[in-house]
Each structure stands twice: as structure tokens, then as C-alpha cells.
Amino acid sequence: MNKLNSLKEQLINMLPQLKKQPDKLVIFADEGAVKGEFQESLSWQYEWKTIIIIEDFHGHPDTLFLPIVLWCAKNQRDLKRDDIKFIIDHLDNDRSHIRIELPTDQRVIVTTDENGNYTTTNPTEPSPDWEGDFGVLTKTTATDIGDNVDEFGQLP
């Protein structure tokens, strides 16, 4: 299931605090299923709930959700408005434990060659209208307050 690794890389690459402490990030699949008819084709689709847990997150939740939304827009385009769920446990003014859940799927195409050997491939999602590498998220603007936040999403 390539999407779990892809999402983890996205978060680590975009969030400096996770790049410095990747052990604070846990991503895993829960409630997984293999969906397929298996009559005309052996191809199937994995479906699962991706669980993201970040311990001792420093900063505003926007700083964390932007990389997730960007990843979803490119890799899980069929999400609906309220599919991303979360729980935030505020430890103090600076730190939180955060748990995020999002439904995820990945297709598996099974083919056979002339010798009867099987091959599986995971097709990519259709490309969005926009493309590009995502940069490192260094700050976000608290528009309702009018101040900038630092690299950890904290207000000055």
C-alpha cells in the first residue's frame, strides 16, 4: 500500500518539526478490506482508514492539515467534504497530540503474461489540474488575528 509511505514522506518533508523528530509521527492502516468481484478479473482495490498520529505537535492545526489536504488533492481525489476526521488533545498552550483519520483506497491491477505468470501494478491517481512539488511549510498566517506564525505555527 504505497499511499501510506507517500503520505508519511509528504508530512516529513513539509513540516520541519517532523523532519527533526520523525518518531513523533505514526501512520498506519486500520479497518482494511480487499474489494473485488474476482469473476472476470483478479484485480482488486484495497480500502482502509488511514490513521495519522502526531505526538507533541507544536503549532496551529492549519500547519498540519495543509500538507494532508495537498496530499489528498493529488493522491485521494475522491474524498468528500467531511471525510477527514480528527481528535486534538491539547496538552498545553504549545503542544497537542493529534489523531487524524481519512478513508483511503488503492487499486491493484492483476495481469498475466503468455506463460501464465501474474503481475500486479498499482496505477496512480488521475493527475489534478495543477502539478508541482510541495515546498516546506515554514509559516502560516493567522488571518483572523492578522499576525504571522513561526515555523511551528506559533503566534509571536
N, C-alpha and C positions, 0 to 999 in steps of 0.2 A: 504494500500500500504506500505508494510513492508520495501521496499528498501529505502524510504526517511529517515526513522528513522535510518536504518543501516548506511547509508552514513553520516548522521549527527554525529552519535556516532563515526564513524571512524575518521572524521576530528577533533572532540573534543579530542579524545584520543591520536591522533598522533601529534597534534600541540599545544605546550604549551601555546601560546598566546590565542588560542580559549578555552583551558581548564580554563584559568584565566578569560576570558571575553566571555562566550558563547553567550551573547546577541549581539555580533558583527557578528554572523553567522545566516543567514536566508536561509532555504531550503524549496522549495515548488514545486508542480506540476503545469504545465501550458500546455494548448492545449491538454488536456487529451481526450481519446476516449476509448470506450469499443468495442473490436473487437471479433466477434463470428458469427457463422453460425446459431446457435440455432435451428437446424433441427434435427440432430441426437444426439446432446448433448447440455446441458445448460452451459457447460464450456465456458469460455471466456478468453481474455487477455486484461489487461489494457495497454495502450500505452500513454506515455506523455513525455513532455520535462521537465527534472529536471532543476530547476533554483537554483543556489547557489550564494548567495550574501554575501560578506565579506566586512565589513566596516573597515577602518583604518588598513588594513593589513600591518604589518611591516615585510619586508623581500623580498627575491628573490622569484619570482613565482615558481621556482622549488620546493621550500619548501612546497608550497600549492598543486601543481599538482601531486607530488609523491603519497600522500595518496589517491588522487582521482583515479589515474591510477591503484594503487594497488586494490582499491575497485572495479573498473570496471573489472579488470582481474579476480576477483573472483565472482562478482555478476552481471555483464552485459557483458558477454564474446563476444557477437555478434557485438560489436561496430566496426566501420570501422575506417580507418586511420584518416579521418578528421571530425569525428562526434562530437568531443568535441570542442565547440566554446567558446570564451571568449572576454571580454572587460575589459581593465585595465585603470582606471582613476588615473594617478599619481597626488597625492596631493602635495607632495614634495619629497625630496630625500629618505625619510624614510617610507612614508606611501602611500597606494593606496586603492582605492575602487575597488573591483574585482567582476565581474559577469561572471559566468560560466554556460553554457547550455550543457546538454547531453541527447540524446534520451534514454528513459528508458522504460522497459516493465516488466510486472509481470503476470504470468499465474494464473488463478483461475480454479480449478477443482471442478465441482459440482457432487456429488453422492447422491443417495437416498438409504435409508435402506428398510427393508422389510415392514415397516409401512408407507412408503411414506414420511419420514422426510428427508429434504435436509441438506447436509453438504458441506461446502466449505473449500478447502485447497489450500495453496499456495506452490507449490513444489519449492524446492531450485534449483538453477542453477547447472548444472553438475560441479563437482569438477575439478579445474585446476590440472595440473600435479604436482604442488607444493602446499603445505599447510603450515599453521602455523599462529601464532598470529603476528600481526604487532606491532612493537615497537613504542616508542615515537621518533619522528624525532627531533633530537636536533641540528643537523648542516648538512649543505651540502657543498660540495667542489666546488668552482668555478674553474673548470679545465682550463678554458681559461685564467684565471688570475693567478691561482696557489696558491691562498690563501684560508684559511678556513673561513667560516662564522659562526657567533654566533647562538644561539638558535632561533633567529628571522630571520635568513637568511641574516644578515647584514655582510658586509665585515668589518674586523677590521680597 
